[in-house]
Amino acid sequence: MASQLALFEQDDAAGPQGLRYAPEFISSETERELIAHISELPLKPFQFGAFEGHRRVKSFGFRYDYSEQRLVEAEAIPEWLHAVARAVESFGDLPEGSVRQVLCTEYEVGVGIGWHRDKPHFDKVLGLSLGSSCKFRFRRRGGEKWERFTLQAEPRSLYLMDGEARRTWEHSIPGVEHRRYSITFRTMKRESGARC
Ligand SMILES: O=C(O)CCC(=O)C(=O)O
């Protein structure tokens, strides 16, 4: 499952430290089931303060409230996500139950996500790609220039961002060519202040 090598087969440049990639992390059948569940969710446009993103999301466990600038509790992680969350924890060598936040996202054709780093309240970030591939781009300022790296995240693959990939590199996804879904799994920083 865990094929770090696969990351480096697709780009000569060394990827960010702390980035791992596993192609075919789940079967096509599991992918279909997960997409069916996500399609039934009451997905809402991503809200950041007064602004709305084009991607549609649903958070479980916790969600970051941009108006209040803090994490707030969200609906519990549903049972249909438990098995895949355990598999993701196992891939990341993380204790069972350490994934406490899950974000389901739908990207329609042409929709992506801008440059950002995930909120510091979270620790490790793992993402499952469903339905179609995307260019998962990384950038980091190096003096006058940007260092850049692109991971082609294929459907059914999983990526893990830890270390520098998580803390010093930003990531973004340009508008996708076919509808894509993702499930992002996040562990919590100890000092996140989230009420547990
Ligand atoms: O769709 C993805 O794989 C990335 C999602 C992401 O970067 C985010 O929600 O912060």
The ligand as an ORCA input file, in Angstrom:
! r2SCAN-3c Opt
* xyz 0 1
  O      -9.022     17.930     -1.946
  C      -7.938     17.743     -1.423
  O      -7.304     16.679     -1.539
  C      -7.261     18.874     -0.629
  C      -8.178     19.595      0.302
  C      -7.479     20.696      1.064
  O      -6.351     21.061      0.820
  C      -8.213     21.366      2.139
  O      -9.428     21.154      2.295
  O      -7.573     22.144      2.904
*
